Amino acid sequence: MSESTITLSDAAAKRIAAVVAAEQDKHALRVSVEGGGCSGFSYKFDLEGAPQSDDLVITKDGATVVIDPVSLVYMSGSEIDFVDNLLGQSFQIKNPNAVASCGCGTSFSV
């Protein structure tokens, strides 16, 4: 699979690199999709030591993101962004496949 199916914003890359650097034995941010959330699916973010053999690995400016093949089906064409505003700081997924999402930015439906 091509890395171009998922993109990483400059803000997200900078934040991921900083978070991972502060954690011993962690080298990447895992983004996955799981059932649940107020819109049917939700994104999950975890720090990861090493990617699995079938993961998509995205690198940018010292940041590494890994995504499993099942989650990739739901996230194809998405951009991972990091937002810092009055509501707080969070990673957000701009997903063109989502037909509905909720205000929290972590739940969606397809």
C-alpha positions as a LaTeX table, in Angstrom:
\begin{tabular}{lrrr}
\hline
Residue & $x$ (\AA) & $y$ (\AA) & $z$ (\AA) \\
\hline
Met1 & 0.00 & 0.00 & 0.00 \\
Ser2 & 1.19 & 3.46 & $-0.77$ \\
Glu3 & 2.05 & 5.96 & 1.94 \\
Ser4 & 0.16 & 8.58 & $-0.10$ \\
Thr5 & $-3.17$ & 7.08 & 0.97 \\
Ile6 & $-2.74$ & 8.69 & 4.41 \\
Thr7 & $-1.02$ & 12.03 & 4.98 \\
Leu8 & 0.41 & 13.66 & 8.06 \\
Ser9 & 0.19 & 17.43 & 8.61 \\
Asp10 & 3.29 & 19.35 & 9.68 \\
Ala11 & 1.67 & 20.08 & 13.06 \\
Ala12 & 0.89 & 16.38 & 13.63 \\
Ala13 & 4.41 & 15.30 & 12.64 \\
Lys14 & 5.96 & 17.83 & 15.04 \\
Arg15 & 3.71 & 16.77 & 17.94 \\
Ile16 & 4.16 & 13.02 & 17.31 \\
Ala17 & 7.95 & 13.40 & 17.18 \\
Ala18 & 7.90 & 15.30 & 20.51 \\
Val19 & 5.58 & 12.83 & 22.26 \\
Val20 & 7.47 & 9.74 & 21.08 \\
Ala21 & 10.85 & 11.27 & 22.00 \\
Ala22 & 9.65 & 11.69 & 25.59 \\
Glu23 & 8.70 & 8.00 & 25.94 \\
Gln24 & 11.32 & 5.32 & 26.48 \\
Asp25 & 11.00 & 2.26 & 24.18 \\
Lys26 & 8.30 & 3.91 & 22.04 \\
His27 & 9.04 & 4.78 & 18.44 \\
Ala28 & 5.71 & 5.44 & 16.71 \\
Leu29 & 2.11 & 6.52 & 17.11 \\
Arg30 & $-0.40$ & 3.79 & 16.26 \\
Val31 & $-3.67$ & 5.06 & 14.82 \\
Ser32 & $-6.47$ & 2.50 & 14.65 \\
Val33 & $-10.20$ & 2.37 & 14.07 \\
Glu34 & $-12.48$ & 0.45 & 16.39 \\
Gly35 & $-16.21$ & $-0.01$ & 16.71 \\
Gly36 & $-17.96$ & 2.32 & 19.13 \\
Gly37 & $-18.13$ & 6.02 & 19.74 \\
Cys38 & $-21.15$ & 8.19 & 19.26 \\
Ser39 & $-21.11$ & 7.80 & 15.46 \\
Gly40 & $-20.32$ & 4.08 & 15.06 \\
Phe41 & $-16.52$ & 4.03 & 14.79 \\
Ser42 & $-13.83$ & 5.79 & 16.76 \\
Tyr43 & $-10.14$ & 6.49 & 16.36 \\
Lys44 & $-7.69$ & 5.17 & 18.90 \\
Phe45 & $-4.19$ & 6.55 & 19.44 \\
Asp46 & $-1.45$ & 4.50 & 21.16 \\
Leu47 & 2.31 & 4.72 & 21.43 \\
Glu48 & 4.03 & 1.74 & 19.84 \\
Gly49 & 7.45 & 0.18 & 20.23 \\
Ala50 & 7.71 & $-1.34$ & 16.75 \\
Pro51 & 5.36 & $-1.78$ & 13.79 \\
Gln52 & 3.79 & $-5.12$ & 12.92 \\
Ser53 & 4.86 & $-6.72$ & 9.65 \\
Asp54 & 1.60 & $-5.83$ & 7.86 \\
Asp55 & 1.30 & $-2.23$ & 9.13 \\
Leu56 & 1.40 & 0.81 & 6.89 \\
Val57 & 4.30 & 2.92 & 8.16 \\
Ile58 & 4.23 & 6.67 & 7.50 \\
Thr59 & 7.23 & 8.83 & 8.33 \\
Lys60 & 7.57 & 12.60 & 8.19 \\
Asp61 & 10.05 & 14.99 & 9.85 \\
Gly62 & 11.18 & 12.48 & 12.46 \\
Ala63 & 7.66 & 11.25 & 13.25 \\
Thr64 & 6.42 & 7.71 & 12.58 \\
Val65 & 2.77 & 6.63 & 12.39 \\
Val66 & 1.68 & 3.01 & 11.99 \\
Ile67 & $-1.76$ & 1.85 & 10.85 \\
Asp68 & $-3.02$ & $-1.73$ & 10.66 \\
Pro69 & $-4.58$ & $-3.04$ & 7.41 \\
Val70 & $-8.15$ & $-3.21$ & 8.80 \\
Ser71 & $-8.07$ & 0.40 & 10.03 \\
Leu72 & $-6.53$ & 1.50 & 6.74 \\
Val73 & $-9.70$ & 0.44 & 4.91 \\
Tyr74 & $-11.66$ & 3.05 & 6.88 \\
Met75 & $-8.97$ & 5.72 & 6.75 \\
Ser76 & $-7.86$ & 5.69 & 3.12 \\
Gly77 & $-7.31$ & 9.24 & 1.85 \\
Ser78 & $-7.31$ & 10.76 & 5.35 \\
Glu79 & $-5.07$ & 13.41 & 6.83 \\
Ile80 & $-3.85$ & 13.12 & 10.42 \\
Asp81 & $-3.66$ & 16.58 & 11.97 \\
Phe82 & $-2.86$ & 18.05 & 15.38 \\
Val83 & $-5.08$ & 20.90 & 16.55 \\
Asp84 & $-4.26$ & 23.29 & 19.38 \\
Asn85 & $-7.12$ & 25.72 & 20.01 \\
Leu86 & $-9.37$ & 27.06 & 22.78 \\
Leu87 & $-11.03$ & 23.65 & 23.10 \\
Gly88 & $-7.69$ & 21.98 & 23.81 \\
Gln89 & $-5.05$ & 19.95 & 22.03 \\
Ser90 & $-5.87$ & 16.82 & 20.08 \\
Phe91 & $-5.03$ & 14.70 & 17.10 \\
Gln92 & $-7.80$ & 14.83 & 14.51 \\
Ile93 & $-8.42$ & 12.74 & 11.42 \\
Lys94 & $-9.76$ & 14.51 & 8.34 \\
Asn95 & $-11.44$ & 11.50 & 6.74 \\
Pro96 & $-13.10$ & 11.86 & 3.31 \\
Asn97 & $-14.84$ & 8.48 & 3.82 \\
Ala98 & $-16.76$ & 9.64 & 6.90 \\
Val99 & $-20.37$ & 10.54 & 6.12 \\
Ala100 & $-20.98$ & 11.77 & 9.66 \\
Ser101 & $-18.82$ & 12.66 & 12.61 \\
Cys102 & $-19.29$ & 14.04 & 16.08 \\
Gly103 & $-18.05$ & 17.18 & 17.75 \\
Cys104 & $-15.24$ & 15.41 & 19.58 \\
Gly105 & $-13.49$ & 14.67 & 16.27 \\
Thr106 & $-12.69$ & 11.08 & 17.21 \\
Ser107 & $-15.93$ & 9.31 & 16.20 \\
Phe108 & $-17.35$ & 8.84 & 12.70 \\
Ser109 & $-19.55$ & 6.72 & 10.47 \\
Val110 & $-19.07$ & 5.48 & 6.90 \\
\hline
\end{tabular}
